Amino acid sequence: MSLEATAWWISDAIAVFMTIAAISYFFKRTIFFRICESTFVGVATGWMLALAVRNIVDMAITPLARNLSLLVPILLGLAYYSRLTKRYFWLSRFPVSVLVGVSLGVSVYGAVSGNLTIQLINLIQPLNNKLWEVNLGNALMFIMTLGTLYYFFWFAKSRTGGLQIIKQNLLRIGRWSMFFAMGAGYCGNMLVCHYDVLYERMYSIMAFFHLVPYW
């Protein structure tokens, strides 16, 4: 076996061991799971630290001679460490406030332009399409959105008044709409993605023991 093949076999063996050790948590918190957990945390922390240092060198220190405006984020980053002293603790409020303000502005803009605007456009689609499936989907989108909004509005306001039958039906529609949305989100975003990762790991384990061919 060549040196390169030996290195690949060792890496595959470590990956198989870590996978089995992580799955062993389903039965018990064994010593193998603790080894896997500690290794993962240690490697991830070291990798993130090395990546952060590399980013500082490449994106701040190296181009600083050509762009003196980079002194502002560098000083704000150094101000974070003032939290370690009681005398200069107040300096850490500046980078925190800048980070919170910028993050809030970016997230609000992204939420409005990426979610709210698209949701409103899809909400007012006409019902004159040639395909009845499209018309049904547009109608359901409108009714389910209206019911979900009314669900929270009803709990925030008074629960008394007329038109109780319409209100109760809107509440049911809103409740079931949230159930369907959460279920579809869980299956689509979490279950499917995790299944792909689990399938890849199981296939790698079987391929390591020559039960199935390699990719």
GIQUIGI-V511460 format. One record per residue. RES is the residue in one letter. SS is DSSP state (2 for helix, 1 for strand, 0 for the rest). Layout:
[[RES/SS] [RES/SS]]
This chain:
[[M/0] [S/0] [L/2] [E/2] [A/2] [T/2] [A/2] [W/2] [W/2] [I/2] [S/2] [D/2] [A/2] [I/2] [A/2] [V/2] [F/2] [M/2] [T/2] [I/2] [A/2] [A/2] [I/2] [S/2] [Y/2] [F/2] [F/0] [K/0] [R/0] [T/0] [I/2] [F/2] [F/2] [R/2] [I/2] [C/2] [E/2] [S/2] [T/2] [F/2] [V/2] [G/2] [V/2] [A/2] [T/2] [G/2] [W/2] [M/2] [L/2] [A/2] [L/2] [A/2] [V/2] [R/2] [N/2] [I/2] [V/2] [D/2] [M/2] [A/2] [I/2] [T/2] [P/2] [L/2] [A/2] [R/0] [N/0] [L/2] [S/2] [L/2] [L/2] [V/2] [P/2] [I/2] [L/2] [L/2] [G/2] [L/2] [A/2] [Y/2] [Y/2] [S/2] [R/2] [L/2] [T/0] [K/0] [R/0] [Y/0] [F/2] [W/2] [L/2] [S/2] [R/2] [F/2] [P/2] [V/2] [S/2] [V/2] [L/2] [V/2] [G/2] [V/2] [S/2] [L/2] [G/2] [V/2] [S/2] [V/2] [Y/2] [G/2] [A/2] [V/2] [S/2] [G/2] [N/2] [L/2] [T/2] [I/2] [Q/2] [L/2] [I/2] [N/2] [L/2] [I/0] [Q/0] [P/0] [L/0] [N/0] [N/0] [K/0] [L/0] [W/2] [E/2] [V/2] [N/2] [L/2] [G/2] [N/2] [A/2] [L/2] [M/2] [F/2] [I/2] [M/2] [T/2] [L/2] [G/2] [T/2] [L/2] [Y/2] [Y/2] [F/2] [F/2] [W/2] [F/2] [A/2] [K/0] [S/0] [R/0] [T/0] [G/0] [G/0] [L/0] [Q/2] [I/2] [I/2] [K/2] [Q/2] [N/2] [L/2] [L/2] [R/2] [I/2] [G/2] [R/2] [W/2] [S/2] [M/2] [F/2] [F/2] [A/2] [M/2] [G/2] [A/2] [G/2] [Y/2] [C/2] [G/2] [N/2] [M/2] [L/2] [V/2] [C/2] [H/2] [Y/2] [D/2] [V/2] [L/2] [Y/2] [E/2] [R/2] [M/2] [Y/2] [S/2] [I/2] [M/2] [A/2] [F/2] [F/0] [H/0] [L/0] [V/0] [P/0] [Y/0] [W/0]]
